[in-house]
Amino acid sequence: MTQQQVTLISPQAEADMMQDEVLFDWRSSGQDMPGDWSIRQRTLRGGVSEGVLVIELCNGPLSVSVLPTRGMGIWKAECGDIPVGWDSPVKQPVNPQYIDQTSRNGLGWLDGFNELLCRCGLSFVGPPGIDEDATSPIESQLTLHGRIANIPAHTVEVGIDPDEQTLWVRGVCDETCLFGPQLQLTSQVTLKLGEASIGIHDEIKNLGSKPTDLSLLYHINVGHPFLEAGSKLSLPFRSMSPRDARAAEDIETWDTYLKPTPGYAEQAYLFDVTADDRMRSSTLLRNAVGDRGFSVDFDPQQLPCFTQWKCTQPEADGYVTGLEPGTCFPNFKSFERKQGRIPRLGSRETFAVDLTLGIHDTAERVTSAVEHVSSNQASFEPTVSSEPVAPFVDTQ
């Protein structure tokens, strides 16, 4: 029998970590920054990942993969041997040229959704539809969660700061259109040497000559090992509401997660969060035994609306929870506008956001984070609504 001969001409995207270029590391920088750190860039090859640029920051204990090609999103991270992110059915980063956001009845955004951190916005977030109150017809047709996650960055820079002992990557994304919004995102992701946290500093500038709407939501998505049966979510809040009747079914256990569950339909809960004495708010997801935790720290004056998304469906379908601070809730834009949750950004005005993602890898660190959240909540008696209520959601 003649033996077949096979030559691979289009590799899987995950196979191309071969174009791996060290931009800076502890050996070559000549700077006083001790430790085994590095900044690397990779270009993915094959399939819908073709041409996706990955910047990997490694500060020693923590490595973070940033995707300039996908709106400066964060694909995934790893803290020691702990994976940080989730296992999406979309296995590799998708180049935006292969995303049609109008497909699937306006849900085409989901074709590329697999990041640890994915921005929604900048002109709108939430479900698709026709915004009858839009400023102009060019802005009326809305697709799921906006355009910014599928806009490649330009002017991508990486650097080190020996004084601050940090590594960073920065990029600029233009969400601009003739006769439409002219918004520009400048995003910097920063790691401090030896620390298990990720700093994000974003600035959104209105380049146009007149005020425009701004909608921004950080879709931060986490799975194993932080998410499992019995995992708990802690956050300080004044009041909260289930998004719909489906979420109201389990209002008594809104803070507790199920194991991967066949037939599970997603649930979402909306919160009015409180700030601590630093004018910051922290939310913490911890596993059942309390030795793994993931936190999101943000300024509620910048991001006053927090959404918890529970999606504990089978792992093959995407077992995940979303921790989502935003300028608004992910309701349809016209409703959010009526509630006064769509800020207007003046001509040449800039809106800034600072948030920190933290990984807590011991029981002691998780306990400390829980105590911090609890001390903030002690100042307020939270109101938990058993049914969807205004002004969180449209009850008409």
ABEGO torsion letter per residue (X at the ends): XBBBBBBBABBBAAABAABBBBABBAAAAGBBBBEBBBBBBBBBBEEAABGBBBBBBBAGABBBBBBAABGGBBABBBBEABBBEBBBABABBBBAAABBAABGGGAAAAAABABABBBBOAABBEBBEBBAABABAAAABBBBGEAAAABBBBGBBBBBBAAAGBBBBBBBBBBBBBGBBBBBBBBBBBBBBGBBBBBBBBBBBBABABBBBBBBBBBBBBBOAABBBGBBBBBBBABBBBABAAAAAAAAAAABBBBBBBGBBBBBBBBBBBBBAAGBBBBBBBBAAGABBBBBBBBAAABABBBBBBBBBBAAAGBBBBBBBBABBABBAAAAAAAGABBBBBBGBBBBBBBBBBBBABAAAAAAAAAAAAAAAAABBBBBBABBBOAABBAX
